[in-house]
Amino acid sequence: MKKLKLISGTANQELAKEVSSKLKIPLTPITISRFNDGEIYVKVEESVRGCDIFVIQPTCPQTNETLMELLIIVDALKRASAREITAVVPYYGYARQDRKATPREPISAKLMANLLTTAGVNRVVTFDLHVDQLQGFFDIPLDNLEVMPLLADCMLDKNLKNPVVVSPDAGGTVRARRLAKLIGASLAIIDKRRPKHGVAKVINIIGEVKDKTAILIDDMIDTAGTITKAAQAIKDAGALDIYVCATHPVFSGPAIERLEEAPLKDVVVTNTINIPEDRKLDKIKVISLAPLLAETINRIFEGKPMGVVFDEFYDNLRKKLGNKNESN
């Protein structure tokens, strides 16, 4: 009989504990420590021989530390004769470096895929990759799970009046269009220029936002420069309340200060990355992915498809949208 085991790195132990509770499977004990020079030491404290292991570890800041920790955990499991190792990487670091934009640049997202495969990972589970084509960087199975149904459900529950979904840049148009369709909203796009990394400049707003409730959507919020500038631009253009939806709350540098000062009603994110207590705001609302992740792990272990789960999500959204339209 196959046996399933869960292991958590140090990057997001809260999410791992939630998944463990949902599956009613205890986390396998593991020791993770640092030598004086910063090297990482790992020891799995019970036998994993012949087991299917799911290692929950987003490669979030500090990215290099969490990535190296994941690789060393996988190596320990491989040498302990684990049957199958699945790296559950809710936030996939280095995903933005997916091509050579200028000469002599690396493609770090591909390097990440190579490192995971070489370490001994047999499958990867992640959420909302920065761009879908990153799936092609892997020569092992990869499940890129959607968070869109959960975000759409949250927005529908707010019963927003005259909503418009706004993409903060042209690259996010497909994502924004999908959310707009799911919640029955109109669409707008911000024409943005990025003169250098981490700096964004709003040039124009394509679409109507005046006297509407705006929902900005992106895959991640890093320094929050793009989101907050976009929010101010659409506020100046006459939008009423402004909401933000994003999967990954990276929240680096001045992000929290910018979000606090920006004209935003709510910032809806997920727990792919754990937000420290000192970086939480009342306007930040967190959706837990633990139920979806637990269902995914169970279905991978039992060899069942995930498509039916998302079909149910979308059926429920269509019903909820239909009921909303009837009541209006």
C-alpha positions as CSV (number, residue, x, y, z in Angstrom):
1,M,0.0,0.0,0.0
2,K,1.2,3.5,-0.8
3,K,1.7,5.9,2.1
4,L,1.3,9.6,2.0
5,K,3.5,11.9,4.1
6,L,3.6,15.7,4.5
7,I,6.7,17.7,5.2
8,S,6.9,21.5,5.7
9,G,9.9,23.7,5.2
10,T,10.2,26.9,7.3
11,A,8.8,29.3,4.6
12,N,5.1,28.8,5.3
13,Q,4.5,26.5,8.2
14,E,1.0,28.0,8.8
15,L,-0.3,26.8,5.4
16,A,1.3,23.4,5.9
17,K,-0.4,23.0,9.3
18,E,-3.8,23.9,7.7
19,V,-3.3,21.3,5.0
20,S,-2.3,18.7,7.5
21,S,-5.4,19.4,9.5
22,K,-7.6,19.2,6.4
23,L,-6.1,15.9,5.4
24,K,-5.9,14.6,8.9
25,I,-2.3,13.6,8.3
26,P,0.3,14.8,10.8
27,L,3.4,16.7,9.5
28,T,6.4,14.4,9.4
29,P,8.9,15.7,12.0
30,I,12.0,17.3,10.5
31,T,14.9,19.2,11.9
32,I,16.0,22.3,10.0
33,S,18.8,24.4,11.4
34,R,21.8,26.6,10.3
35,F,25.5,26.2,10.9
36,N,27.4,29.2,12.1
37,D,28.4,30.0,8.5
38,G,24.8,30.0,7.3
39,E,24.8,26.5,5.7
40,I,21.5,24.7,6.1
41,Y,21.2,21.4,7.9
42,V,18.2,19.0,7.4
43,K,17.3,15.7,9.0
44,V,14.1,13.9,8.5
45,E,13.2,12.4,11.9
46,E,11.3,9.3,10.7
47,S,11.5,6.7,8.0
48,V,10.1,7.8,4.5
49,R,11.2,4.7,2.6
50,G,8.7,3.9,-0.1
51,C,6.5,6.8,0.7
52,D,4.9,9.5,-1.4
53,I,6.1,12.8,0.0
54,F,4.6,16.3,-0.4
55,V,7.0,19.0,0.6
56,I,5.3,22.4,1.2
57,Q,7.7,25.2,0.7
58,P,7.1,28.4,-1.3
59,T,10.3,30.0,-2.6
60,C,9.3,33.3,-1.2
61,P,11.6,36.0,0.4
62,Q,14.3,35.4,1.4
63,T,14.1,33.5,-1.9
64,N,17.6,32.1,-2.0
65,E,17.3,30.7,1.5
66,T,13.9,29.1,1.0
67,L,14.9,27.7,-2.4
68,M,18.1,26.1,-1.0
69,E,16.2,24.7,2.0
70,L,13.7,23.1,-0.4
71,L,16.5,21.5,-2.5
72,I,18.3,20.1,0.6
73,I,15.0,18.7,2.0
74,V,14.4,17.0,-1.4
75,D,17.9,15.6,-1.4
76,A,17.5,14.2,2.1
77,L,14.3,12.5,1.1
78,K,15.7,11.1,-2.1
79,R,18.7,9.6,-0.2
80,A,16.2,8.2,2.4
81,S,14.5,6.2,-0.5
82,A,11.2,8.1,-0.8
83,R,9.1,6.6,-3.6
84,E,7.8,9.9,-5.0
85,I,8.6,13.5,-4.1
86,T,6.2,16.3,-4.9
87,A,7.4,19.9,-4.3
88,V,4.4,22.0,-3.4
89,V,5.7,25.5,-4.2
90,P,2.7,27.8,-3.8
91,Y,4.8,30.8,-4.8
92,Y,7.4,30.1,-7.5
93,G,10.3,32.5,-7.1
94,Y,12.3,33.8,-10.0
95,A,9.2,33.4,-12.2
96,R,9.6,36.9,-13.6
97,Q,12.9,36.1,-15.1
98,D,11.4,33.9,-17.8
99,R,13.2,35.2,-20.9
100,K,16.1,37.3,-22.1
101,A,14.8,40.8,-22.3
102,T,18.2,42.2,-23.0
103,P,21.6,40.7,-24.0
104,R,23.6,38.7,-21.4
105,E,20.7,38.1,-19.0
106,P,19.9,34.7,-17.4
107,I,16.6,32.8,-17.7
108,S,16.4,32.1,-14.0
109,A,12.9,30.6,-14.1
110,K,14.3,27.8,-16.2
111,L,17.3,27.4,-13.9
112,M,14.9,26.9,-11.0
113,A,13.1,24.1,-12.9
114,N,16.4,22.4,-13.6
115,L,17.5,22.7,-10.0
116,L,14.3,21.1,-8.7
117,T,14.4,18.3,-11.2
118,T,18.1,17.6,-10.6
119,A,17.5,17.5,-6.8
120,G,15.1,14.7,-7.3
121,V,11.6,16.2,-7.5
122,N,9.1,14.1,-9.4
123,R,6.3,16.6,-9.6
124,V,5.7,20.3,-8.8
125,V,2.4,21.9,-7.6
126,T,2.2,25.7,-7.7
127,F,-0.4,28.5,-7.9
128,D,-0.8,31.1,-10.6
129,L,2.6,31.1,-12.3
130,H,3.6,34.6,-13.5
131,V,3.2,33.4,-17.1
132,D,1.6,30.1,-18.1
133,Q,4.4,29.1,-20.5
134,L,6.7,28.5,-17.6
135,Q,5.1,25.1,-17.5
136,G,7.1,24.2,-20.5
137,F,10.4,24.7,-18.6
138,F,9.7,21.5,-16.7
139,D,10.3,18.0,-18.0
140,I,8.4,16.5,-15.0
141,P,4.6,16.9,-14.3
142,L,3.6,20.3,-13.1
143,D,0.2,21.3,-11.7
144,N,-0.4,25.1,-12.1
145,L,-3.5,25.6,-10.0
146,E,-5.9,28.6,-10.6
147,V,-6.8,30.9,-7.8
148,M,-9.2,32.9,-10.0
149,P,-12.4,31.1,-8.9
150,L,-11.7,31.9,-5.3
151,L,-11.0,35.6,-6.0
152,A,-14.1,35.8,-8.2
153,D,-16.2,34.2,-5.5
154,C,-14.9,36.7,-2.9
155,M,-15.8,39.6,-5.2
156,L,-19.3,38.3,-6.0
157,D,-19.9,38.0,-2.2
158,K,-19.2,41.7,-1.9
159,N,-22.2,42.5,-4.2
160,L,-20.4,45.4,-5.8
161,K,-22.4,48.0,-7.7
162,N,-21.4,48.7,-11.3
163,P,-18.0,46.9,-11.1
164,V,-15.1,47.3,-13.6
165,V,-12.1,45.0,-13.5
166,V,-8.9,46.9,-14.3
167,S,-5.6,45.3,-15.5
168,P,-2.7,47.3,-14.1
169,D,-0.8,46.7,-17.3
170,A,-1.3,45.3,-20.8
171,G,0.3,42.0,-19.9
172,G,-2.4,41.2,-17.4
173,T,-5.3,41.8,-19.8
174,V,-6.1,38.1,-20.1
175,R,-6.3,37.6,-16.4
176,A,-8.5,40.7,-15.9
177,R,-10.8,39.7,-18.8
178,R,-11.4,36.3,-17.2
179,L,-12.3,37.8,-13.8
180,A,-14.6,40.4,-15.5
181,K,-16.4,37.5,-17.3
182,L,-16.8,35.5,-14.1
183,I,-18.3,38.4,-12.1
184,G,-20.2,40.1,-14.9
185,A,-18.1,43.3,-14.9
186,S,-16.7,45.6,-17.6
187,L,-13.0,45.8,-18.4
188,A,-10.4,48.5,-18.4
189,I,-6.6,48.4,-19.0
190,I,-3.9,50.7,-17.8
191,D,-1.2,51.6,-20.3
192,K,1.9,51.4,-18.2
193,R,5.6,51.9,-19.0
194,R,8.4,50.5,-16.8
195,P,11.6,52.5,-17.4
196,K,13.6,50.2,-15.1
197,H,13.0,47.2,-12.7
198,G,10.7,48.2,-9.8
199,V,9.6,51.5,-11.4
200,A,6.2,51.9,-13.1
201,K,4.7,54.9,-14.8
202,V,1.0,55.2,-15.8
203,I,0.5,56.7,-19.3
204,N,-3.2,56.2,-20.1
205,I,-6.4,54.3,-19.0
206,I,-8.2,52.4,-21.7
207,G,-11.8,51.9,-20.8
208,E,-14.4,53.6,-18.6
209,V,-13.9,53.8,-14.8
210,K,-15.8,56.9,-13.9
211,D,-18.5,56.3,-11.2
212,K,-17.7,52.6,-11.1
213,T,-16.3,50.3,-8.4
214,A,-12.9,49.2,-9.7
215,I,-11.2,45.9,-9.0
216,L,-7.5,45.8,-9.8
217,I,-6.1,42.3,-10.4
218,D,-2.6,41.0,-10.6
219,D,-0.7,37.8,-10.0
220,M,1.5,39.3,-7.2
221,I,2.1,42.4,-5.2
222,D,5.8,43.0,-4.7
223,T,6.7,46.6,-3.8
224,A,3.1,47.6,-4.6
225,G,4.3,50.4,-6.8
226,T,2.4,49.3,-9.9
227,I,-0.9,48.6,-7.9
228,T,-0.9,51.8,-5.9
229,K,-0.1,54.1,-8.9
230,A,-2.8,52.3,-10.9
231,A,-5.2,52.9,-8.0
232,Q,-4.4,56.6,-7.8
233,A,-4.8,56.9,-11.6
234,I,-8.3,55.3,-11.7
235,K,-9.3,57.3,-8.6
236,D,-8.3,60.5,-10.3
237,A,-10.3,59.3,-13.3
238,G,-13.5,59.2,-11.2
239,A,-13.6,55.6,-9.8
240,L,-15.6,55.2,-6.6
241,D,-14.3,52.4,-4.3
242,I,-11.2,50.5,-5.4
243,Y,-10.4,46.9,-4.5
244,V,-7.3,44.9,-5.3
245,C,-7.1,41.1,-5.9
246,A,-3.7,39.3,-6.1
247,T,-2.6,35.7,-5.5
248,H,0.9,36.3,-4.1
249,P,1.5,38.8,-1.2
250,V,5.2,39.3,-1.7
251,F,5.0,42.7,0.1
252,S,8.7,43.6,-0.2
253,G,10.3,46.9,0.7
254,P,7.8,49.8,1.0
255,A,4.8,47.7,0.0
256,I,2.9,47.9,3.3
257,E,3.3,51.7,3.6
258,R,2.2,52.2,0.0
259,L,-0.9,50.0,0.4
260,E,-1.8,51.8,3.7
261,E,-1.6,55.2,2.0
262,A,-3.3,54.2,-1.3
263,P,-7.0,54.9,-1.9
264,L,-7.9,51.2,-1.5
265,K,-10.9,49.7,0.3
266,D,-9.7,46.1,0.4
267,V,-6.6,44.2,-0.7
268,V,-7.6,40.5,-1.2
269,V,-4.7,38.0,-1.4
270,T,-4.1,34.3,-0.6
271,N,-1.7,32.6,1.8
272,T,0.7,31.3,-0.8
273,I,3.1,33.5,1.3
274,N,2.7,33.9,5.0
275,I,2.3,37.6,6.0
276,P,4.2,38.4,9.2
277,E,2.1,40.0,12.0
278,D,4.0,43.3,11.7
279,R,3.2,43.6,8.0
280,K,-0.6,43.1,8.2
281,L,-3.2,45.8,7.7
282,D,-6.9,45.9,8.3
283,K,-7.6,46.4,4.6
284,I,-5.6,43.2,3.7
285,K,-8.0,40.2,3.5
286,V,-6.4,36.7,3.2
287,I,-8.1,33.7,1.4
288,S,-6.8,30.4,2.6
289,L,-5.7,27.9,-0.1
290,A,-5.5,25.1,2.3
291,P,-8.8,23.4,1.3
292,L,-7.9,23.5,-2.4
293,L,-4.3,22.4,-1.7
294,A,-5.4,19.5,0.5
295,E,-7.9,18.3,-2.2
296,T,-5.1,18.6,-4.8
297,I,-2.6,16.5,-2.7
298,N,-5.2,13.9,-2.0
299,R,-6.2,13.6,-5.7
300,I,-2.5,13.4,-6.9
301,F,-1.9,10.7,-4.3
302,E,-5.0,8.7,-5.4
303,G,-4.5,9.3,-9.1
304,K,-7.7,11.3,-9.6
305,P,-8.2,14.3,-11.9
306,M,-8.4,17.9,-10.6
307,G,-10.6,19.1,-13.5
308,V,-13.9,18.1,-11.8
309,V,-13.0,20.3,-8.8
310,F,-12.6,23.4,-10.9
311,D,-15.7,22.5,-12.9
312,E,-17.6,22.6,-9.7
313,F,-16.0,26.0,-8.8
314,Y,-17.1,27.5,-12.1
315,D,-20.6,26.0,-12.0
316,N,-21.1,27.6,-8.5
317,L,-19.8,30.9,-9.8
318,R,-22.2,30.8,-12.8
319,K,-25.1,30.1,-10.4
320,K,-24.1,32.9,-8.0
321,L,-23.7,35.4,-10.9
322,G,-27.1,34.3,-12.3
323,N,-28.8,34.8,-8.9
324,K,-27.1,38.2,-8.6
325,N,-28.4,39.3,-12.0
326,E,-31.9,38.1,-11.2
327,S,-32.0,40.0,-7.9
328,N,-30.8,43.2,-9.8
